[in-house]
Amino acid sequence: MARKTKDETEQTRLQIIAAARRVFAERGVSRTTLAEIAKDAGVTRGAIYWHFKNKPDLFFAMKDQITLPLIDGVENGTLADKSGDPLKAIRANMLEMLQLLENDEEVRTTFEVVALKCEYVDEFASLDNYVIKACCAFIETITKAYEQAEELKQLRAGLDPGLCALETYTFMKGLIHLWLSDSDGVIIRNKARALIEAHIAMRSH
C-alpha cells in the first residue's frame, strides 16, 4: 500500500478534528468515545492515535483551530477606533462577536462545545484556567476603552470604567450562552443586536 502524502495525512487530521467537533457537540465531551469519533470521521481508532495522544489532545486541537469570542480574548487592535469614539469601538467588537457566531458554523459549534458541552475537570481543568485568564485580559482591554471614553466625556457621569468593563463581559457571556441555547430564535437571537445597542446606550453620555 502506498504511503500517504503529507497533504493526505494533514487532510486526515483535519477530518478527525471536524468529526470530533460534531460528536462532541452532539454527545458532550465526557460521553464521547474515540471509537465514535473514528466512525464519524470514517477512519480507524489507530488513525486517531497516529495524530493525537488521547481525547484531551484531540479536544484541545479542535479548540485551538478556531479563535473563539470571549474565550480567546480580544486584542487591543480590535478596539482601535480612529474616529475617537471608544464606545463605538466596543459596540463594534460586540457585534463582531455576534456576527462570527451567526456566520461561522465551526466557530459556533466549537464555542458550544467548549462553553456548554465540557466539564472543566481532570484533563480539562487547564481549560478553566485558560478561560479565566482570557476573561481577565478581555476586561482589562475593555476597561482601557471605557477609561478613554471617560476622558473624552463620552461615558455617562458617575460610571466606573472597571465596573462597566466587567458588566460588558458578563453581559456578552450571558448573551452568547443564551443565543446558543435559543436554537429556534424565539427569545434572544432576533433581539441580540438590539440588546447590544441598549447596553452601549446606557453607558453613553
MODA-V215784 format. One record per pair of residues at least 4 apart in sequence whose ideal C-beta (glycine too) atoms are under 8 Angstrom apart, sorted by the first residue. I is the first residue (numbers start at 1). J is the second residue. Records with the same first field share a line. If there is no record, write none. Layout:
I = J ; J
This chain:
4 = 8 ; 9 ; 12
5 = 9
6 = 10
7 = 11
8 = 12
9 = 13
10 = 14
11 = 15
12 = 16 ; 43 ; 47 ; 51
13 = 17 ; 51
14 = 18
15 = 19 ; 41 ; 42 ; 43
16 = 20 ; 37 ; 38 ; 41 ; 43 ; 47 ; 48 ; 51 ; 52 ; 58
17 = 21 ; 58 ; 61 ; 62 ; 65
18 = 22 ; 41
19 = 23 ; 37 ; 38 ; 40 ; 41 ; 42
20 = 24 ; 32 ; 37 ; 41 ; 58 ; 59 ; 62
21 = 25 ; 62 ; 106 ; 109 ; 110 ; 113
22 = 26 ; 40 ; 109
23 = 27 ; 32 ; 36 ; 37 ; 40
24 = 28 ; 29 ; 32 ; 59 ; 62 ; 113 ; 117 ; 118
25 = 109 ; 112 ; 113 ; 117
27 = 31 ; 32 ; 36
28 = 32 ; 117 ; 118
29 = 55 ; 59 ; 113 ; 117 ; 118 ; 119 ; 124
30 = 118 ; 119
32 = 36 ; 37 ; 55
33 = 37
34 = 38 ; 45 ; 48 ; 49 ; 55 ; 58
35 = 39 ; 45
36 = 40
37 = 41 ; 48 ; 58
38 = 43 ; 44 ; 45 ; 47 ; 48
41 = 47 ; 48
43 = 47 ; 48
44 = 48
45 = 49
46 = 50
47 = 51
48 = 52 ; 58
49 = 53
51 = 58
52 = 57 ; 58 ; 61
53 = 57
54 = 58 ; 123
55 = 59 ; 123
56 = 60 ; 123 ; 124
57 = 61
58 = 62
59 = 63 ; 118 ; 124
60 = 64 ; 127
61 = 65
62 = 66 ; 110 ; 113
63 = 68 ; 110 ; 113 ; 114 ; 127
65 = 106 ; 110
66 = 106 ; 107 ; 110
67 = 72 ; 107
68 = 72 ; 107 ; 110 ; 111 ; 114
69 = 97 ; 100 ; 101 ; 107 ; 111 ; 172 ; 176
70 = 97 ; 134 ; 135 ; 138 ; 169 ; 172 ; 173 ; 176
71 = 111 ; 114 ; 115 ; 130 ; 131 ; 134
72 = 134
73 = 134 ; 137 ; 138 ; 141
74 = 78 ; 79 ; 93 ; 137 ; 138 ; 141 ; 142
75 = 141
76 = 80 ; 141 ; 144
78 = 93 ; 96
79 = 86 ; 89 ; 90 ; 93 ; 141 ; 142 ; 144 ; 145
80 = 89
81 = 85 ; 86 ; 88 ; 89 ; 92
83 = 88
84 = 152
85 = 89 ; 154
86 = 90 ; 145 ; 146 ; 148 ; 149 ; 152 ; 154
87 = 91 ; 145 ; 149 ; 154 ; 155 ; 200 ; 203 ; 204
88 = 92
89 = 93 ; 145
90 = 94 ; 142 ; 145 ; 146 ; 168 ; 200
91 = 95 ; 196 ; 197 ; 200
92 = 96
93 = 97
94 = 98 ; 168 ; 172 ; 196 ; 199 ; 200
95 = 99 ; 193 ; 196
96 = 100
97 = 101 ; 172 ; 176
98 = 102 ; 175 ; 176 ; 179 ; 192 ; 193 ; 196
99 = 103
100 = 104 ; 107
101 = 107 ; 108 ; 111 ; 176 ; 179 ; 180
102 = 108
104 = 108
105 = 109
106 = 110
107 = 111
108 = 112 ; 180
109 = 113
110 = 114
111 = 115 ; 176 ; 180
112 = 116 ; 117 ; 180
113 = 117 ; 118
114 = 118 ; 127
115 = 176 ; 177 ; 180
116 = 177 ; 180 ; 181
118 = 124 ; 127
119 = 124
120 = 124 ; 125 ; 127 ; 128 ; 131
121 = 125
124 = 128
125 = 129
126 = 130
127 = 131
128 = 132
129 = 133
130 = 134
131 = 135
132 = 136
133 = 137
134 = 138
135 = 139 ; 169
136 = 140
137 = 141
138 = 142 ; 169
139 = 143 ; 162 ; 165 ; 166 ; 169
140 = 144 ; 165
141 = 145
142 = 146 ; 164 ; 165 ; 168 ; 169
143 = 147 ; 161 ; 162 ; 164 ; 165
144 = 148
145 = 149 ; 165
146 = 150 ; 155 ; 159 ; 161 ; 162 ; 164 ; 165 ; 203
147 = 151 ; 161
148 = 152
149 = 154 ; 155 ; 161 ; 203
150 = 154 ; 155 ; 159 ; 161
153 = 205
154 = 204 ; 205
155 = 159 ; 161 ; 164 ; 203 ; 204 ; 205
156 = 202 ; 203 ; 204 ; 205
157 = 205
159 = 163 ; 164 ; 203
160 = 164
161 = 165
162 = 166
163 = 167
164 = 168 ; 203
165 = 169
166 = 170
167 = 171
168 = 172 ; 199
169 = 173
170 = 174
171 = 175 ; 199
172 = 176
173 = 177
174 = 178
175 = 179 ; 188 ; 192 ; 195 ; 196
176 = 180
177 = 181
178 = 182 ; 187 ; 188
179 = 188 ; 189 ; 192
181 = 188
182 = 186 ; 187 ; 188 ; 189
185 = 189 ; 190
186 = 190
187 = 191
188 = 192 ; 195
191 = 195
192 = 196
193 = 197
194 = 198
195 = 199
196 = 200
197 = 201
198 = 202
199 = 203
200 = 204
